[in-house]
């Protein structure tokens, strides 16, 4: 299987967040540079624009085990995005995440990463979720540590993390 069709009830929920699949209209708005009413004032960030631009080449990223918007429950606003780079390679999926500057420092990225990682590890044939982070980005290193990932290597400027079943 190279992609999944996401069912309408595929949203993931945490205490403070909803991880919701992207709609075609939201992807188009990002690509067209339009702002939608249900987005935080600083969404999308540069990383969200890059990912939205790649969805056409990687349709599996929009499937059940793909990318999602991070929605703040208290406001209903999209405050970031998180995703799995589907399909898995030898049972491993890579995860990426980002929360807009106005919502950073509240633990949202760790909360979202924990939830999506738990879900990813239920995917057929997946036993590991991995991430690579630049050592010059301490907040992102902390996100992974707080989400329960273990650092398994560090090279020149990059740390590699993983979570397993």
VEXKE-870463 format. One record per residue (C-alpha): residue number from 0; z, y, x; residue in three letters. Coordinates in pm, 1 decimal. Layout:
N
<drenza n="NUM" pz="Z" py="Y" px="X" res="ALA"/>
...
//
This chain:
165
<drenza n="0" pz="0.0" py="0.0" px="0.0" res="UNK"/>
<drenza n="1" pz="-93.0" py="336.9" px="139.8" res="UNK"/>
<drenza n="2" pz="40.0" py="561.6" px="-135.1" res="UNK"/>
<drenza n="3" pz="249.4" py="563.9" px="-447.8" res="UNK"/>
<drenza n="4" pz="206.7" py="743.4" px="-777.5" res="UNK"/>
<drenza n="5" pz="532.3" py="918.6" px="-849.1" res="UNK"/>
<drenza n="6" pz="678.0" py="855.4" px="-1193.5" res="UNK"/>
<drenza n="7" pz="806.1" py="1155.8" px="-1387.3" res="UNK"/>
<drenza n="8" pz="1166.0" py="1038.2" px="-1350.5" res="UNK"/>
<drenza n="9" pz="1146.0" py="998.4" px="-971.5" res="UNK"/>
<drenza n="10" pz="1362.9" py="1305.6" px="-906.5" res="UNK"/>
<drenza n="11" pz="1659.7" py="1239.6" px="-681.0" res="UNK"/>
<drenza n="12" pz="1986.2" py="1416.2" px="-760.2" res="UNK"/>
<drenza n="13" pz="2290.5" py="1505.4" px="-555.2" res="UNK"/>
<drenza n="14" pz="2594.7" py="1709.8" px="-651.7" res="UNK"/>
<drenza n="15" pz="2420.5" py="2038.5" px="-573.1" res="UNK"/>
<drenza n="16" pz="2051.7" py="1956.5" px="-546.2" res="UNK"/>
<drenza n="17" pz="1752.4" py="1801.0" px="-715.9" res="UNK"/>
<drenza n="18" pz="1477.5" py="1661.9" px="-494.4" res="UNK"/>
<drenza n="19" pz="1166.0" py="1696.5" px="-706.6" res="UNK"/>
<drenza n="20" pz="809.9" py="1591.8" px="-630.4" res="UNK"/>
<drenza n="21" pz="555.3" py="1867.6" px="-581.4" res="UNK"/>
<drenza n="22" pz="311.9" py="1944.2" px="-863.2" res="UNK"/>
<drenza n="23" pz="-54.8" py="2019.3" px="-800.9" res="UNK"/>
<drenza n="24" pz="3.7" py="2374.1" px="-931.1" res="UNK"/>
<drenza n="25" pz="283.6" py="2431.5" px="-678.6" res="UNK"/>
<drenza n="26" pz="70.9" py="2306.2" px="-390.3" res="UNK"/>
<drenza n="27" pz="-213.2" py="2534.1" px="-504.5" res="UNK"/>
<drenza n="28" pz="23.8" py="2833.3" px="-528.2" res="UNK"/>
<drenza n="29" pz="144.7" py="2778.3" px="-171.2" res="UNK"/>
<drenza n="30" pz="-211.3" py="2744.4" px="-43.4" res="UNK"/>
<drenza n="31" pz="-323.0" py="3054.9" px="-236.8" res="UNK"/>
<drenza n="32" pz="-23.5" py="3260.5" px="-121.5" res="UNK"/>
<drenza n="33" pz="108.0" py="3306.8" px="-475.9" res="UNK"/>
<drenza n="34" pz="480.6" py="3328.1" px="-553.9" res="UNK"/>
<drenza n="35" pz="615.5" py="3128.8" px="-848.9" res="UNK"/>
<drenza n="36" pz="911.7" py="3241.7" px="-1057.9" res="UNK"/>
<drenza n="37" pz="1115.7" py="2926.3" px="-988.1" res="UNK"/>
<drenza n="38" pz="1107.4" py="2974.3" px="-609.8" res="UNK"/>
<drenza n="39" pz="1373.5" py="3144.4" px="-399.5" res="UNK"/>
<drenza n="40" pz="1254.6" py="3482.6" px="-275.7" res="UNK"/>
<drenza n="41" pz="1184.2" py="3344.8" px="72.8" res="UNK"/>
<drenza n="42" pz="1013.3" py="3019.7" px="-32.7" res="UNK"/>
<drenza n="43" pz="777.5" py="2890.0" px="96.2" res="UNK"/>
<drenza n="44" pz="866.7" py="2905.9" px="463.5" res="UNK"/>
<drenza n="45" pz="603.7" py="2849.6" px="731.4" res="UNK"/>
<drenza n="46" pz="676.5" py="2474.3" px="747.2" res="UNK"/>
<drenza n="47" pz="621.3" py="2442.3" px="371.2" res="UNK"/>
<drenza n="48" pz="282.6" py="2611.6" px="404.1" res="UNK"/>
<drenza n="49" pz="184.1" py="2376.1" px="686.6" res="UNK"/>
<drenza n="50" pz="283.3" py="2065.8" px="488.8" res="UNK"/>
<drenza n="51" pz="109.6" py="2187.4" px="170.6" res="UNK"/>
<drenza n="52" pz="-205.9" py="2233.4" px="375.1" res="UNK"/>
<drenza n="53" pz="-190.8" py="1870.1" px="488.0" res="UNK"/>
<drenza n="54" pz="-144.5" py="1710.7" px="144.0" res="UNK"/>
<drenza n="55" pz="-522.4" py="1686.3" px="92.4" res="UNK"/>
<drenza n="56" pz="-556.5" py="1476.0" px="408.3" res="UNK"/>
<drenza n="57" pz="-245.0" py="1269.5" px="332.1" res="UNK"/>
<drenza n="58" pz="-225.1" py="1202.1" px="-44.6" res="UNK"/>
<drenza n="59" pz="49.6" py="941.7" px="13.9" res="UNK"/>
<drenza n="60" pz="280.1" py="1227.3" px="111.6" res="UNK"/>
<drenza n="61" pz="284.8" py="1329.6" px="-256.6" res="UNK"/>
<drenza n="62" pz="378.8" py="983.5" px="-379.0" res="UNK"/>
<drenza n="63" pz="714.0" py="835.8" px="-472.1" res="UNK"/>
<drenza n="64" pz="818.9" py="801.6" px="-108.2" res="UNK"/>
<drenza n="65" pz="665.7" py="1129.3" px="4.6" res="UNK"/>
<drenza n="66" pz="752.7" py="1497.6" px="5.0" res="UNK"/>
<drenza n="67" pz="975.1" py="1680.0" px="-239.9" res="UNK"/>
<drenza n="68" pz="1094.1" py="2028.6" px="-311.0" res="UNK"/>
<drenza n="69" pz="1465.8" py="2096.3" px="-273.8" res="UNK"/>
<drenza n="70" pz="1595.9" py="2260.9" px="-590.7" res="UNK"/>
<drenza n="71" pz="1936.0" py="2431.8" px="-598.1" res="UNK"/>
<drenza n="72" pz="2105.2" py="2309.8" px="-917.8" res="UNK"/>
<drenza n="73" pz="2314.0" py="2624.5" px="-968.8" res="UNK"/>
<drenza n="74" pz="2008.1" py="2852.7" px="-982.2" res="UNK"/>
<drenza n="75" pz="1717.4" py="2617.7" px="-1055.0" res="UNK"/>
<drenza n="76" pz="1529.7" py="2771.5" px="-761.1" res="UNK"/>
<drenza n="77" pz="1325.4" py="2585.2" px="-501.5" res="UNK"/>
<drenza n="78" pz="1501.5" py="2653.3" px="-170.8" res="UNK"/>
<drenza n="79" pz="1315.2" py="2424.7" px="67.2" res="UNK"/>
<drenza n="80" pz="1132.0" py="2099.6" px="105.9" res="UNK"/>
<drenza n="81" pz="1192.4" py="1759.0" px="252.2" res="UNK"/>
<drenza n="82" pz="963.8" py="1468.3" px="302.3" res="UNK"/>
<drenza n="83" pz="880.7" py="1129.0" px="434.7" res="UNK"/>
<drenza n="84" pz="561.7" py="1084.6" px="631.7" res="UNK"/>
<drenza n="85" pz="410.4" py="787.6" px="448.0" res="UNK"/>
<drenza n="86" pz="304.7" py="514.7" px="520.7" res="UNK"/>
<drenza n="87" pz="564.5" py="348.6" px="738.4" res="UNK"/>
<drenza n="88" pz="482.1" py="235.4" px="1089.5" res="UNK"/>
<drenza n="89" pz="640.9" py="-98.4" px="1179.3" res="UNK"/>
<drenza n="90" pz="905.0" py="-45.9" px="909.8" res="UNK"/>
<drenza n="91" pz="986.1" py="311.3" px="1017.5" res="UNK"/>
<drenza n="92" pz="933.1" py="633.7" px="822.9" res="UNK"/>
<drenza n="93" pz="969.4" py="978.3" px="974.3" res="UNK"/>
<drenza n="94" pz="1156.5" py="1246.6" px="779.7" res="UNK"/>
<drenza n="95" pz="1118.9" py="1623.2" px="797.7" res="UNK"/>
<drenza n="96" pz="1307.9" py="1899.4" px="617.9" res="UNK"/>
<drenza n="97" pz="1351.8" py="2271.0" px="588.8" res="UNK"/>
<drenza n="98" pz="1566.9" py="2508.3" px="386.9" res="UNK"/>
<drenza n="99" pz="1476.7" py="2876.4" px="351.9" res="UNK"/>
<drenza n="100" pz="1679.6" py="3124.0" px="556.4" res="UNK"/>
<drenza n="101" pz="1861.2" py="3265.9" px="252.8" res="UNK"/>
<drenza n="102" pz="2015.5" py="2923.1" px="179.8" res="UNK"/>
<drenza n="103" pz="2085.2" py="2795.1" px="530.1" res="UNK"/>
<drenza n="104" pz="2441.0" py="2721.8" px="640.5" res="UNK"/>
<drenza n="105" pz="2551.6" py="2565.9" px="310.7" res="UNK"/>
<drenza n="106" pz="2492.9" py="2199.9" px="401.0" res="UNK"/>
<drenza n="107" pz="2190.6" py="2167.9" px="172.4" res="UNK"/>
<drenza n="108" pz="1962.6" py="2019.6" px="439.3" res="UNK"/>
<drenza n="109" pz="2216.5" py="1747.0" px="527.4" res="UNK"/>
<drenza n="110" pz="2278.8" py="1669.4" px="160.3" res="UNK"/>
<drenza n="111" pz="1905.7" py="1640.0" px="89.9" res="UNK"/>
<drenza n="112" pz="1845.0" py="1436.4" px="406.5" res="UNK"/>
<drenza n="113" pz="2120.6" py="1188.2" px="315.3" res="UNK"/>
<drenza n="114" pz="1978.1" py="1141.6" px="-36.2" res="UNK"/>
<drenza n="115" pz="1615.6" py="1099.7" px="67.1" res="UNK"/>
<drenza n="116" pz="1709.7" py="866.7" px="352.9" res="UNK"/>
<drenza n="117" pz="1907.2" py="639.5" px="118.0" res="UNK"/>
<drenza n="118" pz="1607.8" py="633.3" px="-114.0" res="UNK"/>
<drenza n="119" pz="1359.4" py="572.1" px="170.8" res="UNK"/>
<drenza n="120" pz="1551.9" py="268.4" px="286.3" res="UNK"/>
<drenza n="121" pz="1481.3" py="107.9" px="-53.5" res="UNK"/>
<drenza n="122" pz="1102.9" py="129.1" px="2.2" res="UNK"/>
<drenza n="123" pz="925.6" py="-202.5" px="54.7" res="UNK"/>
<drenza n="124" pz="916.7" py="-292.4" px="422.9" res="UNK"/>
<drenza n="125" pz="1115.6" py="11.6" px="539.5" res="UNK"/>
<drenza n="126" pz="1422.2" py="-49.6" px="756.3" res="UNK"/>
<drenza n="127" pz="1445.2" py="275.4" px="957.0" res="UNK"/>
<drenza n="128" pz="1411.4" py="648.6" px="895.2" res="UNK"/>
<drenza n="129" pz="1355.1" py="855.7" px="1208.2" res="UNK"/>
<drenza n="130" pz="1341.6" py="1220.3" px="1310.0" res="UNK"/>
<drenza n="131" pz="1272.3" py="1415.9" px="1625.6" res="UNK"/>
<drenza n="132" pz="1431.7" py="1753.7" px="1686.7" res="UNK"/>
<drenza n="133" pz="1393.0" py="2005.4" px="1963.8" res="UNK"/>
<drenza n="134" pz="1713.9" py="2042.5" px="2162.7" res="UNK"/>
<drenza n="135" pz="1674.7" py="2419.3" px="2127.0" res="UNK"/>
<drenza n="136" pz="1743.6" py="2380.1" px="1752.3" res="UNK"/>
<drenza n="137" pz="2118.6" py="2301.2" px="1726.4" res="UNK"/>
<drenza n="138" pz="2136.7" py="2355.8" px="1347.6" res="UNK"/>
<drenza n="139" pz="1875.4" py="2085.5" px="1290.4" res="UNK"/>
<drenza n="140" pz="2056.2" py="1850.6" px="1528.9" res="UNK"/>
<drenza n="141" pz="2371.8" py="1901.8" px="1319.1" res="UNK"/>
<drenza n="142" pz="2180.2" py="1834.0" px="996.8" res="UNK"/>
<drenza n="143" pz="2088.6" py="1487.4" px="1117.8" res="UNK"/>
<drenza n="144" pz="2435.0" py="1413.0" px="1254.8" res="UNK"/>
<drenza n="145" pz="2596.8" py="1521.1" px="926.3" res="UNK"/>
<drenza n="146" pz="2344.3" py="1310.1" px="735.2" res="UNK"/>
<drenza n="147" pz="2457.9" py="999.7" px="926.3" res="UNK"/>
<drenza n="148" pz="2170.6" py="964.9" px="1172.7" res="UNK"/>
<drenza n="149" pz="2238.0" py="831.1" px="1520.8" res="UNK"/>
<drenza n="150" pz="2081.2" py="986.2" px="1828.9" res="UNK"/>
<drenza n="151" pz="1913.4" py="710.1" px="2027.1" res="UNK"/>
<drenza n="152" pz="1731.9" py="907.2" px="2294.7" res="UNK"/>
<drenza n="153" pz="1688.6" py="1248.4" px="2444.3" res="UNK"/>
<drenza n="154" pz="1401.3" py="1350.4" px="2661.3" res="UNK"/>
<drenza n="155" pz="1316.0" py="1677.6" px="2823.1" res="UNK"/>
<drenza n="156" pz="1337.5" py="1901.9" px="2513.6" res="UNK"/>
<drenza n="157" pz="1349.9" py="1648.2" px="2229.9" res="UNK"/>
<drenza n="158" pz="1617.6" py="1433.8" px="2068.8" res="UNK"/>
<drenza n="159" pz="1527.1" py="1125.9" px="1865.6" res="UNK"/>
<drenza n="160" pz="1743.1" py="1014.3" px="1574.1" res="UNK"/>
<drenza n="161" pz="1737.3" py="724.2" px="1330.9" res="UNK"/>
<drenza n="162" pz="1915.6" py="580.0" px="1030.2" res="UNK"/>
<drenza n="163" pz="1883.6" py="212.4" px="946.9" res="UNK"/>
<drenza n="164" pz="1971.4" py="-24.9" px="666.1" res="UNK"/>
//
